[in-house]
Amino acid sequence: MGKTLFHKVWEDHAVRKLPNGQTQLFIGTHLIHEVTSPQAFGMLRDLGLTVKYPSRTFATVDHIVPTNELVEPYSDPLAQAMIEALRKNTKEFGITFFDTNTGKQGVVHIVGPEQGITQPGTTIACGDSHTATHGAFGAIAFGIGTSQVRDVLATQTMALSPLKVRRINVDGKLAPGVYAKDVILHIIRLLGVNGGIGFAYEYGGEVFDNFSMEERMTVCNMSIEGGARCGYVNPDEKTFEYLKGRPYTPNGAKWEDAVKKWKSYASDKDAEYDDVVNIKAEDIKPTVTWGINPGQAVFIDENLPLLDELDGTDRANAAEAFEHMSLTPGAPIRGTKIDVAFIGSCTNGRLSDLEEAAKYIKGKHVAPGVTAICVPGSQVVAKIAEEKGLDEVFREAGFEWRGAGCSMCLAMNPDKLKGNQLSASSSNRNFKGRQGSPTGRTILMSPVMVAAAAVTGEVCDAREVFGFAETVSA
Amino acid sequence: MAALEKITKVTGRAVPVPGDDVDTDRIIPARFMKCVTFDGLGEFAFYDVRYDGEGNKKQHPLNEKRFEGATIMLVGSNFGCGSSREHAPQSLHKFGVRAIIGLSYAEIFFGNSTTLGMPCVSVDKNTLHTLTQFVEAHPEKALTIDLEKMTVTAGENSYPITLAESAHDGLLAGEWDPLALLLNKPEDIEAVADRLHYV
């Protein structure tokens, strides 16, 4: 019986079995940022330890960077202290740091792939749950806590229990206006926010074969929202094409060797899975959340659930969600007024996201009373977008064009919702308080759907607003 | 490294924290993560659940006098989902929590908690209901989680608990923080690094 990519990578990186039954797993690539690393470096110093493989650790700063205040010192002294701590730690331990003056800074999960650091058949860890993103390249990538950041710094390994593998096939063709974000929101809605506990998700099928690397990243990114520890797509020609010529990718004679090795990690045709889920692409429509976790989602043309339709636990959660969101059970989600539109984050702050939204927003204008911000995921994304004139398209449409960072996804910088503002957001979490205000409200959707909401001032069907409704079956 | 304490039992009064899918943003809102140490995080545990916008206490079990000083939390399913922030279990630990009894946990939260020596044990729905009723009726009485017998005792009655074997073994052996184990065979780590194509 064949093996999955997960099992092949796991076996190649296993150091030994620990007495408690866990595996000591070698972490080939460690990505760090300013929020979850300072305490880890503090623990290293307290224990008199050093960084074992500094050349395999890469740092950038993303969560706390103000996106509209590019000169230091930042007005928030706590943010300034955090960026300085990372500078000190990376310098002292000899770690590569993509600082704000390098032109390479950005959200860690966007920087890794675009620098070619993220590669197939590797293990990756980072103190951020969206590390799952890197699985788009056929890497096994884990979000970890700070004590594990310490473990990886000190030993380049961590203790892990093995996972089961669930293959999720999405076959067929997505209708126009249906994006990678809709695919993952649909998967989470279907399998539940805790459905992935104990699993790695392997995504495949025609839809994933046809997806760009950026689209694969969007889906893998939100694996954690479905409870899975990691998610991945088997590497293919598209993966290799994306990586070729990037700063940290093997080149020259080493390139062919690397590709050969990378190919060998893909799951075998007869690989055995612990679970298989089949989804038809034609069944997926533009999807938006209505509640306080990413599984509380509906198609844009659906009505919100009625409490009576739900069983005990789901009903209690839904009641809490309706109260927080000020939404009515059974009502349509369409027409819900928004205050803020946010395009950005590690889920949807890549070049293709900005290009796709710009394509439709061009010549249109943000509705009165709506604050709209577009935040490129990295300085590289910002630069290319600006060369293509996307910044002008967004500005002319009434969006603010910002510097690179996590921004209003989790609002550790000044980009925050105020009071009970409602945000149409391309990010990954609609948790209470997530966007910076305890009473703020978040509706997750694709960047094009955010653009449509920005233009109309309400949650709406982008396919109608932007005139491709005629291509959509009734 | 100094040897760790073996964790075989946790005894303490308990407080119910209702709800499923309680995410780590709720346990510690992101704005309190602007820090370079974990010190002082205890006061921000469940901040937006416990306080309103003006800093006034809201109605919540964690604010009730009768549950003050409780060291065990009773929670629902998928507790600690969302962000991997270790600030979440750190803030609970510094708030005084020493163990959690619930239906299920998100994996990163579970691992982070174990590394702090704070067991997250699971019970079935009926047991959770029974324990919650017991604690509501007798907030002054302690529960005992016994990791050797794998039971939780409330008053005269004991109920079975479950805990992932790796966490269970680590806590009982005083090896719940794996760093010492990870450090003790560097030659094995180097052997893997040498055979990997990219290191």
Interface residues (C-beta under 8 A of the other chain):
Chain A: D12 H13 A14 V15 R16 L18 P19 N20 G21 Q22 Q24 F26 G28 V35 T36 P38 Q39 G42 L47 L49 K52 Y53 R56 H63 I64 D76 L78 A79 A81 M82 A85 Q119 G121 T122 G127 D128 S129 T131 G143 I144 G145 T146 S147 Q148 R150 D151 A154 T155 Q156 T157 M158 A159 S161 V193 N194 I197 G198 I224 E225 G227 R229 P250 D257 A258 K261 N293 T313 A316 N317 E320 L410 A411 M412 R429 F431 K432 G433 R434 G436 P438 T439
Chain B: M1 G19 D20 D21 D23 D25 R26 P29 A30 R31 M33 K34 C35 V36 T37 F38 D48 G53 G76 S77 N78 C81 G82 S83 S84 R85 E86 H87 P89 Q90 S104 A106 E107 I108 G111 N112 T115 L116 A164 E165 S166 A167 D169 G170 A173 E175 D177 P178 L179 L181 L182 L183 K185 P186 D188 I189 A191 V192 A193 R195 L196 H197 Y198 V199
